[in-house]
Amino acid sequence: MTEDLHELVSRARRRETQAFETLIRRYERSALAVAYALFKDADRAGDAVQEAFLRAWQQLPRLKESHRFAAWLMQIVRHAAIDMKRRIKPTTEYPDWQAADSNENPVTLTQAAEASERVRTALETLDETTRTILILRYYEGLATREIAELVEMSPAAVDMRLSRGRGELKEHLADLVEGETARIGDRS
């Protein structure tokens, strides 16, 4: 049974490290998704999240409303990532989001890598908030209400961003989707 958020935050405020560790485990993936949306680099996103967790531990006594912990933490993650981004020269290298099977045909692997790069490039064309929302939905599998809490928007605004973001990605990736549909049709 998961412990109540209010109780965990209260215990963490009293400097119980185990309670804070439980909070971190609960929100770590979402924090990484938020930082990754800014960096597009898993290592740097991880560094920003570590920095954010340290800041959160230090600033926890200032949190007034326990139920807002997730949104408060994601705001700290955003700020830590932005601060780090200002200090670091951006990179254009990206981790693979899907592990490649080394037994696959080299042509298939090359096509998958090219498609993955196209998706990354298309994601970069989106504004930060829309990109974050799409990553939280499609890479983290979060529901609209969960995303809304994390990015401090209404569920309707999140749905609007999801719709707009999918539309923009569809425009950027139309030829890729058509090619994949044709390739699947050829196998049938």
C-alpha positions as CSV (number, residue, x, y, z in Angstrom):
1,M,0.0,0.0,0.0
2,T,1.4,3.4,-0.9
3,E,1.8,5.9,1.8
4,D,-0.4,9.0,1.7
5,L,1.3,12.0,0.0
6,H,0.5,14.4,2.9
7,E,2.0,12.0,5.4
8,L,5.2,11.5,3.3
9,V,5.6,15.2,2.8
10,S,5.1,15.9,6.5
11,R,7.7,13.2,7.5
12,A,10.1,14.6,4.9
13,R,9.7,18.1,6.3
14,R,10.8,16.6,9.6
15,R,13.9,15.5,7.8
16,E,13.0,11.8,7.6
17,T,15.2,10.8,4.7
18,Q,13.3,7.6,4.1
19,A,10.1,9.6,3.5
20,F,11.9,11.9,1.0
21,E,13.4,8.9,-0.8
22,T,9.9,7.5,-1.2
23,L,8.7,10.8,-2.7
24,I,11.7,10.8,-5.0
25,R,11.1,7.3,-6.2
26,R,7.4,8.2,-6.8
27,Y,8.2,11.2,-9.0
28,E,11.6,10.4,-10.5
29,R,10.4,9.2,-13.9
30,S,8.3,12.3,-14.4
31,A,11.1,14.6,-13.2
32,L,13.4,12.9,-15.8
33,A,10.8,13.4,-18.5
34,V,10.5,17.1,-17.7
35,A,14.3,17.6,-17.7
36,Y,14.7,15.5,-20.9
37,A,12.2,17.7,-22.7
38,L,14.5,20.6,-22.0
39,F,17.9,18.9,-22.7
40,K,17.1,16.0,-25.1
41,D,20.1,14.4,-23.4
42,A,19.5,11.7,-20.8
43,D,22.8,12.2,-18.9
44,R,22.3,16.0,-18.6
45,A,18.6,15.5,-17.7
46,G,19.7,13.1,-14.9
47,D,22.2,15.6,-13.6
48,A,19.5,18.3,-13.6
49,V,17.1,16.0,-11.7
50,Q,19.8,15.2,-9.1
51,E,20.4,18.9,-8.6
52,A,16.6,19.5,-8.4
53,F,16.2,16.8,-5.8
54,L,18.9,18.4,-3.7
55,R,17.2,21.8,-4.0
56,A,13.8,20.2,-3.1
57,W,15.3,18.7,0.0
58,Q,16.8,22.0,1.0
59,Q,13.6,24.0,0.2
60,L,11.0,21.4,1.5
61,P,10.2,23.4,4.7
62,R,9.0,26.2,2.4
63,L,6.3,24.0,0.7
64,K,3.0,25.2,2.2
65,E,0.6,22.7,0.6
66,S,1.5,19.1,0.7
67,H,-0.9,18.1,-2.1
68,R,1.0,20.4,-4.5
69,F,4.3,18.5,-4.0
70,A,4.4,17.0,-7.5
71,A,3.9,20.4,-9.2
72,W,6.3,22.1,-6.8
73,L,9.0,19.5,-7.5
74,M,8.5,19.7,-11.3
75,Q,8.9,23.4,-11.1
76,I,12.2,22.9,-9.3
77,V,13.2,20.4,-11.9
78,R,12.5,22.9,-14.7
79,H,14.4,25.7,-12.9
80,A,17.4,23.4,-12.3
81,A,17.4,22.2,-15.9
82,I,17.2,25.8,-17.2
83,D,20.0,26.9,-14.8
84,M,22.2,24.0,-16.0
85,K,21.4,24.6,-19.6
86,R,22.7,28.2,-19.2
87,R,25.9,26.9,-17.9
88,I,26.4,24.1,-20.4
89,K,26.9,24.2,-24.2
90,P,24.0,22.3,-25.7
91,T,24.6,18.9,-27.3
92,T,23.1,17.4,-30.4
93,E,23.6,13.8,-29.4
94,Y,20.6,11.9,-28.2
95,P,20.1,8.5,-26.6
96,D,18.2,5.9,-28.4
97,W,14.6,5.8,-27.0
98,Q,14.2,2.2,-28.2
99,A,16.9,-0.4,-27.7
100,A,18.0,-1.9,-31.0
101,D,18.2,-5.6,-31.4
102,S,21.7,-6.4,-32.5
103,N,20.4,-9.5,-34.4
104,E,18.2,-7.3,-36.7
105,N,19.0,-6.6,-40.3
106,P,21.4,-3.6,-40.7
107,V,19.0,-2.0,-43.2
108,T,16.1,-2.2,-40.6
109,L,18.4,-0.8,-37.9
110,T,19.4,2.1,-40.1
111,Q,15.8,2.8,-41.0
112,A,14.8,2.7,-37.3
113,A,17.6,5.1,-36.4
114,E,16.6,7.5,-39.2
115,A,13.0,7.4,-38.1
116,S,14.0,7.9,-34.5
117,E,16.1,10.9,-35.5
118,R,13.2,12.4,-37.4
119,V,10.9,12.0,-34.4
120,R,13.5,13.8,-32.2
121,T,13.9,16.6,-34.7
122,A,10.1,17.0,-35.0
123,L,9.8,17.1,-31.2
124,E,12.4,19.9,-31.1
125,T,10.2,22.1,-33.2
126,L,7.5,22.1,-30.5
127,D,7.5,24.6,-27.7
128,E,8.9,23.4,-24.4
129,T,5.6,22.9,-22.7
130,T,4.0,21.0,-25.5
131,R,7.1,18.8,-25.9
132,T,7.1,18.1,-22.1
133,I,3.4,17.2,-22.2
134,L,3.9,14.9,-25.2
135,I,6.9,13.1,-23.6
136,L,5.0,12.7,-20.3
137,R,2.0,11.2,-22.2
138,Y,3.7,9.0,-24.8
139,Y,7.0,8.1,-23.1
140,E,5.9,8.1,-19.5
141,G,2.3,7.0,-20.1
142,L,0.8,9.5,-17.7
143,A,-2.9,10.4,-17.8
144,T,-4.1,13.9,-18.6
145,R,-4.9,14.7,-15.0
146,E,-1.4,13.6,-13.8
147,I,0.2,15.7,-16.5
148,A,-2.0,18.7,-15.7
149,E,-0.8,18.5,-12.1
150,L,2.8,18.3,-13.0
151,V,2.8,21.2,-15.5
152,E,0.3,23.3,-13.5
153,M,-2.3,23.5,-16.2
154,S,-5.9,22.5,-16.5
155,P,-6.7,19.1,-18.0
156,A,-8.5,20.9,-20.8
157,A,-5.3,22.9,-21.6
158,V,-3.2,19.7,-21.5
159,D,-5.6,18.0,-23.9
160,M,-5.4,21.1,-26.2
161,R,-1.6,21.0,-26.1
162,L,-1.6,17.2,-26.8
163,S,-3.9,17.8,-29.8
164,R,-1.9,20.7,-31.2
165,G,1.4,18.8,-30.6
166,R,0.1,15.7,-32.4
167,G,-1.0,17.8,-35.3
168,E,2.3,19.5,-35.6
169,L,4.2,16.2,-35.4
170,K,1.8,14.7,-38.0
171,E,2.8,17.5,-40.4
172,H,6.5,17.1,-39.8
173,L,6.3,13.3,-40.0
174,A,3.6,12.8,-42.7
175,D,6.0,11.2,-45.2
176,L,7.5,9.0,-42.5
177,V,4.1,7.7,-41.4
178,E,3.1,7.1,-45.1
179,G,6.3,5.2,-45.7
180,E,5.8,3.0,-42.6
181,T,2.2,2.3,-43.6
182,A,3.3,1.3,-47.1
183,R,6.1,-0.9,-45.7
184,I,3.7,-2.6,-43.4
185,G,1.3,-3.1,-46.3
186,D,4.0,-4.7,-48.3
187,R,4.6,-7.4,-45.6
188,S,0.9,-8.4,-45.6
